[in-house]
Amino acid sequence: MTPVDPFDLPDWLGTAEVTWTAQDGVRTGHLVAGLLSAAGAEPVACDLLAVDEAYPTPVADDDVRHGAHQAWRHGEVHLLDRAGRLTIAVPGTVFDADRVLDALERLTRAVGAAPERYAVCLRLGDGRSPGR
């Protein structure tokens, strides 16, 4: 995992009407895959990673966890490139709707966008639902 500078992200993230869509249920665990999209723009993979999950193995090293907690404490967000996907590093071990909204609102500030220009589409489920 390597840090990402928000200024290196596509400009449309700061100017367009953007939707982040979860590709997994928000209660599936420490990683929620997602996609940022806007009309006429190439979508950007954007995942949420709860960096404090440590069982059965830690999902992030000490530097990543420290960066996530430090940014969060200051109302900011720690962005990473994880396997070629933009990843928002978030303190904690799991996600709920409020934590997802908070992370994405912090992303809007990082890219200079108004939070009102972003929408969030969550998926229900915990990965144990029948039919999955």
N, C-alpha and C positions, 0 to 999 in steps of 0.2 A: 504494500500500500504506500502510495506516494502522495504528498500534499498537492492540492490543485488551487491555483489562484483564480478567484472568481472573475478577474479581468480576462482570463484566457478562455472563458466560456462563450458560447455564441451570443452575439449582441441581442438577438430577439428575446432572450430570457429576461432582459431588462426593459423591453419596450412593447412586447406583444401581450395578447390575452393568452395566458399559459394554463394548461391543465396538467396536473400530475395525476397519473392513473396507476393505482396499485395493480401489480400483476399477480399478487398472492394475497391471501387473507391477512389482515393486519395483525391477527392474533397467532400467526404461524410461528413466531419465535423471534430471534434476535436479528433476522435479516428479512426485510420486506423489499422485494424487487419492484421497481416502478419505472415509469416512462414520462418524461416531460414532452409536451407537444403543443404546437400552435399552428394555426392555419398557414399553409404555404412554407412551413419550415421542416427541415429534417429532424425527426424526434431524437431526443437525447435520453439514453438509459440513465436512470437516477435512482439508486437504491438507498434505503435507510438501514444503518447498521447500529445496533445497540452494543456499544463497545465493552460493556462490563460483563457480558456473558462469558463464563469461564469453565463451564462443564459441558462435555467431558474435557475439552481443551479451551484455552483462551482464544477468543476470536480476533483479538487485537493485542499488539505488544504495548509495553508501558508508554512509549512515546506517543502512540496514537491515542491511547486512553487519556493521557495527560493533555494532549492537544484538544481533544473533544471536551473535556471538563473545563479547561481554561477558557475556551471559546464560549461555551455555554454560560459560564459564570458572568461573562461580560456581554451577554445578550447576542452573541454571534454564533456562527456555525463553523465547524471544522470540515472542510471538503477534501475528499481523497479520490485518487484513481485506484480502484480495486478491480484487477483483472480487466482493465479497459472500460470499466463502467464508473461514471461519476457516483460517488457514495457520500452521503451525509452521515458523519460520525456523531452519534447521539449518546450521551450518558444514559446508563440503565441497562436492563437485560431483556426487556420486552417492549412492545408498542401497544398503545391504545390510541383512540381517535385524537385525543387532546395532544399527545406527544407528537403524533404525525403532523398535526396542524401547526404546532409550535416550531417543529423542525423546518417545515416549508415556509413559514413566515420569516424565519431567520434567513433562509435562502433568498427570499425576495429582497431583504435588506442588503445582503452580500452582493447581489447583482444590480442594485440600484432601482429595483422595481417597486411599484406600489402594491401592497398586499392584496388590494381589491382587484388587481389584474390577474390573480392566480385563483384557480379552482382546484379542488382536490376530490378525486373519485376513489373511495375506499371499497375494498372487497370484504365481504363477510367471510367468516370461516376461520378455522384453526388448523386446517390440514388433516383433521380427523373425520371430517364430515362424510357421510355416505355418498357414493357417486363420484368420489374423487379418485 
